[in-house]
């Protein structure tokens, strides 16, 4: 007869540290989905257009770092095995997004955000706190986070140079996945967050977007 090990919060935090190092080293665990734009041809862009596309993709990569951290923090705090499994699966899919954004940044000869460790630490603390408050509220953070991410992805698709179909294809697939994550959290019974909390999340998101575009 086998027994399942019970992980203490300290155990989970140690695992979380390993996950953080993998994420920041661009070696996050993923589901292994193929690059969405593999069959899309690279079109010529001017230096300004390429720099702009790279800035937008850097923002999206930083957003995926935040998503990884959020799910890792929530999973560490929750004692609900079903919710933990849900968070782990979502984190794997966000790992795909992280890899895709990194690949696109490499193709654009650019870099990821220098502030990724800061984005990860802050998001992990938010996820951990949300998870400690309760599963329904934790799911509420997922719903609101995904809403804001979808909004950014939609705007970035429109802002990308018209000929950058590779980046557009990546973001379109990410947008579809994020919408599914949102819907799954709603179906699981997520609580709607108070308006002041949503405002703070929106403000933090705007700071990250404006900063990561350059740094």
Backbone as CSV, one residue per row, in Angstrom:
resi,resn,N_x,N_y,N_z,CA_x,CA_y,CA_z,C_x,C_y,C_z
1,UNK,0.848,-1.191,0.000,0.000,0.000,0.000,0.884,1.242,0.000
2,UNK,0.604,2.164,-0.902,1.400,3.392,-0.982,0.682,4.519,-0.266
3,UNK,1.446,5.416,0.257,0.881,6.581,0.931,1.347,7.827,0.208
4,UNK,0.477,8.813,0.188,0.811,10.072,-0.464,1.434,11.016,0.554
5,UNK,2.559,11.578,0.194,3.244,12.463,1.117,2.451,13.738,1.313
6,UNK,2.376,14.164,2.564,1.725,15.442,2.875,2.794,16.532,2.887
7,UNK,2.629,17.500,2.023,3.591,18.589,1.927,3.223,19.714,2.888
8,UNK,4.178,20.109,3.717,3.960,21.255,4.594,4.106,22.528,3.780
9,UNK,3.732,23.658,4.390,3.881,24.937,3.698,5.348,25.195,3.379
10,UNK,6.246,24.792,4.302,7.679,24.970,4.060,8.119,24.140,2.852
11,UNK,7.622,22.902,2.764,7.928,22.065,1.604,7.496,22.760,0.316
12,UNK,6.281,23.292,0.345,5.729,23.944,-0.845,6.530,25.183,-1.215
13,UNK,6.988,25.922,-0.205,7.778,27.118,-0.481,9.133,26.740,-1.101
14,UNK,9.700,25.629,-0.640,10.963,25.158,-1.228,10.753,24.746,-2.679
15,UNK,9.649,24.056,-2.928,9.313,23.702,-4.299,9.066,24.959,-5.128
16,UNK,8.438,25.945,-4.466,8.168,27.209,-5.140,9.459,27.918,-5.534
17,UNK,10.489,27.815,-4.690,11.772,28.434,-5.015,12.367,27.787,-6.255
18,UNK,12.256,26.462,-6.338,12.750,25.751,-7.510,11.985,26.179,-8.764
19,UNK,10.660,26.314,-8.627,9.835,26.763,-9.749,10.225,28.171,-10.185
20,UNK,10.519,29.018,-9.196,10.918,30.396,-9.512,12.218,30.422,-10.302
21,UNK,13.192,29.635,-9.867,14.474,29.599,-10.571,14.307,29.085,-12.000
22,UNK,13.446,28.092,-12.173,13.195,27.560,-13.517,12.539,28.617,-14.403
23,UNK,11.565,29.321,-13.831,10.855,30.349,-14.596,11.795,31.457,-15.017
24,UNK,12.593,31.954,-14.078,13.482,33.077,-14.368,14.640,32.680,-15.275
25,UNK,14.928,31.376,-15.343,15.976,30.885,-16.239,15.392,30.458,-17.584
26,UNK,14.107,30.785,-17.791,13.404,30.399,-19.026,13.414,28.892,-19.233
27,UNK,13.266,28.151,-18.128,13.191,26.697,-18.180,11.959,26.202,-17.427
28,UNK,10.894,26.991,-17.490,9.667,26.644,-16.782,9.072,25.362,-17.350
29,UNK,8.454,24.571,-16.489,7.755,23.379,-16.948,6.579,23.806,-17.816
30,UNK,6.301,23.025,-18.842,5.212,23.365,-19.750,4.517,22.101,-20.210
31,UNK,3.415,22.270,-20.937,2.689,21.104,-21.447,3.280,20.623,-22.768
32,UNK,4.230,21.381,-23.316,4.903,20.959,-24.532,4.180,21.286,-25.827
33,UNK,3.222,22.210,-25.753,2.520,22.614,-26.972,3.480,23.276,-27.957
34,UNK,3.284,22.998,-29.238,4.161,23.538,-30.260,3.963,25.040,-30.447
35,UNK,5.002,25.701,-30.917,4.979,27.132,-31.182,3.866,27.438,-32.190
36,UNK,2.901,28.290,-31.829,1.727,28.526,-32.689,2.048,29.107,-34.056
37,UNK,3.163,29.816,-34.159,3.493,30.486,-35.422,4.525,29.723,-36.240
38,UNK,4.668,28.433,-35.970,5.708,27.656,-36.650,5.550,27.665,-38.163
39,UNK,4.322,27.753,-38.640,4.061,27.706,-40.074,3.862,29.094,-40.686
40,UNK,4.098,30.138,-39.896,3.898,31.510,-40.371,5.236,32.098,-40.793
41,UNK,5.292,32.643,-41.983,6.544,33.195,-42.506,6.922,34.496,-41.804
42,UNK,8.224,34.709,-41.652,8.735,35.962,-41.083,8.761,37.012,-42.188
43,UNK,8.088,38.137,-41.947,8.043,39.219,-42.935,9.040,40.316,-42.548
44,UNK,9.606,41.011,-43.524,10.560,42.095,-43.225,9.905,43.213,-42.408
45,UNK,10.673,43.763,-41.461,10.224,44.910,-40.674,11.362,45.908,-40.562
46,UNK,11.012,47.153,-40.389,12.031,48.170,-40.155,12.586,47.995,-38.741
47,UNK,13.704,48.659,-38.465,14.290,48.572,-37.126,13.314,49.082,-36.072
48,UNK,12.595,50.154,-36.374,11.634,50.728,-35.423,10.482,49.764,-35.169
49,UNK,10.000,49.134,-36.225,8.897,48.177,-36.079,9.340,46.952,-35.283
50,UNK,10.539,46.483,-35.565,11.061,45.324,-34.836,11.248,45.652,-33.355
51,UNK,11.742,46.839,-33.069,11.931,47.261,-31.675,10.593,47.378,-30.961
52,UNK,9.595,47.907,-31.648,8.260,48.037,-31.063,7.647,46.663,-30.793
53,UNK,7.763,45.760,-31.762,7.237,44.406,-31.581,7.923,43.715,-30.409
54,UNK,9.233,43.901,-30.301,9.981,43.298,-29.194,9.525,43.850,-27.849
55,UNK,9.257,45.168,-27.795,8.782,45.760,-26.552,7.460,45.162,-26.115
56,UNK,6.558,44.962,-27.065,5.256,44.369,-26.747,5.400,42.915,-26.310
57,UNK,6.245,42.164,-26.994,6.439,40.762,-26.627,7.165,40.632,-25.293
58,UNK,8.021,41.603,-24.957,8.678,41.602,-23.652,7.640,41.809,-22.538
59,UNK,6.682,42.687,-22.787,5.598,42.900,-21.820,4.820,41.599,-21.614
60,UNK,4.521,40.918,-22.714,3.757,39.680,-22.606,4.551,38.572,-21.932
61,UNK,5.853,38.537,-22.180,6.704,37.568,-21.483,6.698,37.853,-19.981
62,UNK,6.829,39.125,-19.605,6.786,39.492,-18.184,5.440,39.129,-17.575
63,UNK,4.370,39.306,-18.354,3.046,38.922,-17.868,2.948,37.434,-17.594
64,UNK,3.616,36.638,-18.430,3.601,35.193,-18.215,4.458,34.798,-17.015
65,UNK,5.528,35.545,-16.756,6.302,35.332,-15.524,5.396,35.561,-14.321
66,UNK,4.606,36.635,-14.380,3.672,36.944,-13.296,2.629,35.842,-13.144
67,UNK,2.130,35.333,-14.274,1.118,34.281,-14.229,1.673,33.015,-13.590
68,UNK,2.907,32.656,-13.971,3.561,31.499,-13.352,3.622,31.673,-11.838
69,UNK,4.079,32.845,-11.420,4.238,33.107,-9.986,2.909,33.091,-9.260
70,UNK,1.890,33.671,-9.874,0.562,33.715,-9.266,0.036,32.309,-9.024
71,UNK,0.105,31.463,-10.037,-0.389,30.096,-9.894,0.458,29.283,-8.918
72,UNK,1.760,29.491,-8.939,2.624,28.776,-7.991,2.301,29.176,-6.562
73,UNK,2.086,30.467,-6.340,1.761,30.934,-4.996,0.414,30.423,-4.519
74,UNK,-0.568,30.446,-5.404,-1.900,29.957,-5.038,-1.874,28.464,-4.758
75,UNK,-1.152,27.714,-5.588,-1.063,26.277,-5.378,-0.380,25.928,-4.070
76,UNK,0.618,26.739,-3.691,1.340,26.488,-2.436,0.463,26.717,-1.225
77,UNK,-0.467,27.667,-1.311,-1.287,28.025,-0.160,-2.527,27.156,-0.019
78,UNK,-3.013,26.604,-1.112,-4.268,25.856,-1.079,-4.064,24.445,-0.534
79,UNK,-5.063,23.962,0.196,-5.060,22.575,0.674,-6.062,21.736,-0.109
80,UNK,-6.694,22.351,-1.100,-7.684,21.675,-1.933,-6.964,20.981,-3.085
81,UNK,-6.968,19.651,-3.080,-6.216,18.894,-4.087,-6.712,19.174,-5.497
82,UNK,-8.030,19.333,-5.643,-8.597,19.615,-6.959,-8.121,20.966,-7.466
83,UNK,-8.150,21.964,-6.585,-7.698,23.300,-6.977,-6.204,23.308,-7.262
84,UNK,-5.440,22.583,-6.460,-4.003,22.495,-6.695,-3.713,21.925,-8.081
85,UNK,-4.447,20.875,-8.442,-4.256,20.259,-9.756,-4.628,21.242,-10.863
86,UNK,-5.690,22.002,-10.639,-6.120,23.006,-11.617,-5.055,24.076,-11.803
87,UNK,-4.479,24.541,-10.688,-3.441,25.564,-10.745,-2.184,25.026,-11.434
88,UNK,-1.849,23.773,-11.144,-0.665,23.170,-11.751,-0.827,23.055,-13.269
89,UNK,-2.027,22.654,-13.719,-2.263,22.534,-15.149,-2.210,23.903,-15.823
90,UNK,-2.817,24.903,-15.170,-2.789,26.253,-15.733,-1.354,26.767,-15.810
91,UNK,-0.554,26.470,-14.785,0.841,26.911,-14.779,1.627,26.257,-15.918
92,UNK,1.323,24.995,-16.224,1.988,24.322,-17.337,1.659,25.016,-18.654
93,UNK,0.402,25.397,-18.823,-0.003,26.077,-20.055,0.607,27.475,-20.126
94,UNK,0.694,28.144,-18.962,1.368,29.445,-18.942,2.854,29.260,-19.250
95,UNK,3.405,28.089,-18.899,4.789,27.786,-19.245,4.977,27.733,-20.755
96,UNK,3.972,27.200,-21.459,4.009,27.226,-22.924,4.074,28.661,-23.418
97,UNK,3.207,29.504,-22.850,3.169,30.913,-23.261,4.520,31.584,-23.022
98,UNK,5.106,31.284,-21.872,6.404,31.864,-21.520,7.454,31.473,-22.566
99,UNK,7.459,30.193,-22.931,8.429,29.713,-23.921,8.196,30.355,-25.288
100,UNK,6.935,30.494,-25.668,6.625,31.090,-26.966,7.092,32.544,-27.035
101,UNK,6.812,33.291,-25.953,7.230,34.694,-25.928,8.747,34.815,-25.970
102,UNK,9.428,33.929,-25.247,10.898,33.944,-25.253,11.425,33.617,-26.646
103,UNK,10.833,32.637,-27.297,11.269,32.290,-28.649,11.081,33.475,-29.592
104,UNK,9.945,34.155,-29.449,9.692,35.290,-30.338,10.659,36.434,-30.054
105,UNK,10.977,36.668,-28.794,11.952,37.701,-28.448,13.323,37.362,-29.036
106,UNK,13.690,36.086,-28.995,14.959,35.660,-29.594,14.957,35.943,-31.094
107,UNK,13.831,35.655,-31.726,13.725,35.893,-33.163,13.830,37.376,-33.502
108,UNK,13.363,38.209,-32.583,13.411,39.654,-32.779,14.728,40.253,-32.276
109,UNK,15.644,39.376,-31.858,16.968,39.792,-31.354,16.837,40.751,-30.174
110,UNK,15.956,40.401,-29.238,15.749,41.248,-28.069,15.840,40.414,-26.796
111,UNK,15.567,41.041,-25.679,15.766,40.413,-24.372,14.476,40.410,-23.558
112,UNK,14.441,39.558,-22.546,13.332,39.556,-21.603,13.516,40.711,-20.616
113,UNK,12.494,40.979,-19.814,12.565,42.096,-18.876,13.643,41.866,-17.819
114,UNK,14.452,42.883,-17.592,15.471,42.798,-16.544,14.851,42.754,-15.149
115,UNK,13.579,43.112,-15.056,12.900,43.165,-13.764,12.056,41.922,-13.493
116,UNK,12.258,40.863,-14.260,11.466,39.646,-14.069,11.522,39.092,-12.642
117,UNK,12.686,39.133,-11.963,12.689,38.652,-10.574,11.727,39.442,-9.681
118,UNK,11.627,40.751,-9.919,10.697,41.585,-9.161,9.256,41.214,-9.486
119,UNK,8.957,41.054,-10.783,7.591,40.681,-11.171,7.205,39.337,-10.554
120,UNK,8.141,38.396,-10.574,7.836,37.069,-10.031,7.582,37.131,-8.525
121,UNK,8.472,37.797,-7.802,8.345,37.859,-6.348,7.029,38.508,-5.937
122,UNK,6.692,39.626,-6.568,5.458,40.308,-6.217,4.238,39.465,-6.507
123,UNK,4.210,38.803,-7.664,3.055,37.991,-8.048,2.939,36.744,-7.184
124,UNK,4.083,36.152,-6.812,4.039,34.980,-5.941,3.424,35.347,-4.587
125,UNK,3.815,36.498,-4.056,3.259,36.938,-2.766,1.765,37.185,-2.869
126,UNK,1.325,37.766,-3.986,-0.105,37.993,-4.192,-0.847,36.660,-4.261
127,UNK,-0.291,35.710,-5.032,-0.927,34.403,-5.149,-0.975,33.667,-3.827
128,UNK,0.123,33.729,-3.074,0.184,33.067,-1.772,-0.843,33.674,-0.821
129,UNK,-0.930,34.994,-0.810,-1.896,35.678,0.066,-3.324,35.334,-0.324
130,UNK,-3.597,35.364,-1.633,-4.942,35.033,-2.112,-5.320,33.611,-1.724
131,UNK,-4.366,32.690,-1.854,-4.632,31.305,-1.501,-4.903,31.129,-0.018
132,UNK,-4.229,31.900,0.811,-4.434,31.811,2.253,-5.791,32.371,2.666
133,UNK,-6.281,33.368,1.918,-7.577,33.961,2.243,-8.700,32.958,2.012
134,UNK,-8.564,32.155,0.961,-9.583,31.149,0.678,-9.625,30.818,-0.797
135,UNK,-10.030,29.585,-1.107,-10.000,29.122,-2.488,-10.885,29.937,-3.412
136,UNK,-12.067,30.308,-2.959,-12.985,31.058,-3.816,-12.414,32.436,-4.160
137,UNK,-11.763,33.063,-3.178,-11.136,34.356,-3.440,-9.902,34.189,-4.309
138,UNK,-9.187,33.076,-4.103,-8.021,32.790,-4.930,-8.436,32.653,-6.396
139,UNK,-9.539,31.959,-6.616,-10.071,31.818,-7.967,-10.534,33.162,-8.517
140,UNK,-11.023,34.012,-7.617,-11.424,35.354,-8.025,-10.251,36.151,-8.569
141,UNK,-9.081,35.974,-7.956,-7.875,36.634,-8.462,-7.513,36.099,-9.849
142,UNK,-7.706,34.804,-10.058,-7.440,34.220,-11.370,-8.344,34.861,-12.416
143,UNK,-9.623,34.955,-12.103,-10.593,35.515,-13.049,-10.227,36.951,-13.416
144,UNK,-9.959,37.778,-12.408,-9.661,39.184,-12.684,-8.323,39.336,-13.390
145,UNK,-7.338,38.526,-13.006,-6.043,38.573,-13.676,-6.190,38.226,-15.149
146,UNK,-6.935,37.153,-15.429,-7.110,36.739,-16.817,-7.891,37.786,-17.620
147,UNK,-8.845,38.424,-17.007,-9.580,39.492,-17.695,-8.635,40.595,-18.136
148,UNK,-7.752,40.987,-17.236,-6.822,42.063,-17.561,-5.786,41.613,-18.593
149,UNK,-5.346,40.356,-18.484,-4.383,39.825,-19.452,-5.009,39.781,-20.847
150,UNK,-6.231,39.308,-20.932,-6.925,39.233,-22.221,-7.056,40.621,-22.836
151,UNK,-7.354,41.599,-22.012,-7.466,42.984,-22.499,-6.141,43.452,-23.094
152,UNK,-5.041,43.166,-22.391,-3.719,43.564,-22.887,-3.368,42.827,-24.171
153,UNK,-3.644,41.526,-24.214,-3.317,40.746,-25.406,-4.070,41.266,-26.619
154,UNK,-5.348,41.560,-26.424,-6.160,42.074,-27.523,-5.607,43.397,-28.042
155,UNK,-5.213,44.272,-27.119,-4.677,45.570,-27.540,-3.321,45.414,-28.213
156,UNK,-2.511,44.478,-27.756,-1.187,44.270,-28.336,-1.267,43.687,-29.743
157,UNK,-2.246,42.811,-29.965,-2.444,42.276,-31.312,-2.710,43.417,-32.286
158,UNK,-3.499,44.389,-31.833,-3.814,45.543,-32.684,-2.622,46.481,-32.841
159,UNK,-1.760,46.535,-31.826,-0.634,47.461,-31.847,0.589,46.929,-32.592
160,UNK,0.668,45.633,-32.772,1.811,45.048,-33.468,1.857,45.511,-34.926
161,UNK,3.044,45.609,-35.499,3.134,45.918,-36.931,2.305,44.919,-37.732
162,UNK,1.636,45.395,-38.775,0.739,44.537,-39.547,1.448,43.315,-40.118
163,UNK,2.721,43.462,-40.479,3.440,42.353,-41.097,4.001,41.353,-40.081
164,UNK,3.891,41.670,-38.784,4.404,40.739,-37.769,3.337,39.690,-37.432
165,UNK,3.058,38.852,-38.415,2.036,37.825,-38.237,2.475,36.739,-37.250
166,UNK,3.766,36.544,-37.098,4.237,35.520,-36.155,3.869,35.902,-34.720
167,UNK,4.155,37.140,-34.332,3.794,37.590,-32.979,2.283,37.589,-32.795
168,UNK,1.559,38.022,-33.820,0.098,38.064,-33.728,-0.488,36.672,-33.515
169,UNK,0.083,35.686,-34.198,-0.406,34.311,-34.054,-0.167,33.790,-32.637
170,UNK,0.988,34.107,-32.091,1.306,33.688,-30.723,0.332,34.308,-29.732
171,UNK,0.110,35.614,-29.849,-0.766,36.301,-28.905,-2.214,35.849,-29.038
172,UNK,-2.650,35.552,-30.251,-4.020,35.088,-30.455,-4.243,33.748,-29.750
173,UNK,-3.255,32.860,-29.840,-3.375,31.569,-29.150,-3.359,31.756,-27.641
174,UNK,-2.499,32.649,-27.163,-2.446,32.930,-25.733,-3.779,33.487,-25.241
175,UNK,-4.375,34.379,-26.028,-5.655,34.987,-25.656,-6.725,33.913,-25.496
176,UNK,-6.733,32.946,-26.394,-7.705,31.857,-26.317,-7.507,31.019,-25.053
177,UNK,-6.250,30.716,-24.743,-5.951,29.925,-23.545,-6.332,30.679,-22.270
178,UNK,-6.039,31.983,-22.227,-6.343,32.767,-21.030,-7.859,32.852,-20.806
179,UNK,-8.611,32.955,-21.893,-10.069,32.986,-21.769,-10.586,31.674,-21.168
180,UNK,-9.961,30.568,-21.552,-10.357,29.272,-20.994,-10.003,29.192,-19.517
181,UNK,-8.841,29.690,-19.130,-8.467,29.708,-17.707,-9.472,30.524,-16.898
182,UNK,-9.869,31.659,-17.445,-10.872,32.499,-16.777,-12.178,31.750,-16.601
183,UNK,-12.640,31.106,-17.654,-13.924,30.411,-17.609,-13.897,29.232,-16.639
184,UNK,-12.782,28.513,-16.591,-12.653,27.382,-15.668,-12.731,27.877,-14.223
185,UNK,-12.077,29.005,-13.945,-12.104,29.562,-12.583,-13.511,30.025,-12.211
186,UNK,-14.224,30.616,-13.153,-15.602,31.044,-12.892,-16.482,29.835,-12.578
187,UNK,-16.340,28.783,-13.380,-17.135,27.572,-13.175,-16.802,26.884,-11.854
188,UNK,-15.584,27.078,-11.358,-15.167,26.467,-10.094,-15.690,27.234,-8.886
189,UNK,-16.380,28.360,-9.133,-17.000,29.099,-8.035,-16.238,30.312,-7.560
190,UNK,-15.498,30.958,-8.445,-14.718,32.135,-8.054,-15.616,33.245,-7.530
191,UNK,-15.165,33.916,-6.468,-15.842,35.099,-5.953,-15.416,36.315,-6.770
192,UNK,-16.352,37.212,-7.020,-16.027,38.465,-7.691,-15.265,39.357,-6.711
193,UNK,-14.122,39.865,-7.133,-13.306,40.689,-6.245,-13.936,42.067,-6.042
194,UNK,-13.720,42.672,-4.875,-14.208,44.038,-4.647,-13.595,45.015,-5.639
195,UNK,-14.330,46.051,-5.991,-13.873,47.019,-6.976,-12.528,47.658,-6.604
196,UNK,-12.293,48.035,-5.317,-10.988,48.628,-4.978,-9.817,47.686,-5.261
197,UNK,-10.018,46.386,-5.046,-8.958,45.410,-5.332,-8.682,45.355,-6.826
198,UNK,-9.743,45.394,-7.618,-9.575,45.387,-9.082,-8.808,46.620,-9.538
199,UNK,-9.109,47.760,-8.916,-8.418,49.000,-9.300,-6.928,48.895,-9.006
200,UNK,-6.584,48.371,-7.834,-5.174,48.219,-7.464,-4.474,47.266,-8.435
201,UNK,-5.130,46.149,-8.764,-4.555,45.200,-9.715,-4.330,45.860,-11.072
202,UNK,-5.289,46.687,-11.493,-5.158,47.388,-12.766,-4.002,48.375,-12.756
203,UNK,-3.841,49.060,-11.629,-2.745,50.036,-11.510,-1.394,49.329,-11.554
204,UNK,-1.272,48.229,-10.805,-0.018,47.464,-10.794,0.284,46.935,-12.194
205,UNK,-0.749,46.458,-12.877,-0.577,45.945,-14.234,-0.071,47.025,-15.183
206,UNK,-0.614,48.222,-15.068,-0.177,49.317,-15.946,1.272,49.685,-15.691
207,UNK,1.690,49.671,-14.431,3.092,49.959,-14.101,4.000,48.912,-14.742
208,UNK,3.608,47.644,-14.619,4.413,46.565,-15.194,4.507,46.701,-16.707
209,UNK,3.380,47.007,-17.354,3.348,47.114,-18.810,4.264,48.234,-19.303
210,UNK,4.146,49.400,-18.689,4.947,50.541,-19.118,6.433,50.331,-18.868
211,UNK,6.751,49.651,-17.761,8.159,49.436,-17.408,8.788,48.336,-18.257
212,UNK,8.076,47.204,-18.385,8.625,46.043,-19.097,8.822,46.338,-20.584
213,UNK,8.064,47.261,-21.139,8.212,47.585,-22.561,9.642,48.050,-22.865
214,UNK,10.224,48.763,-21.903,11.588,49.293,-22.087,12.651,48.463,-21.388
215,UNK,12.301,47.938,-20.211,13.278,47.230,-19.386,12.989,45.738,-19.271
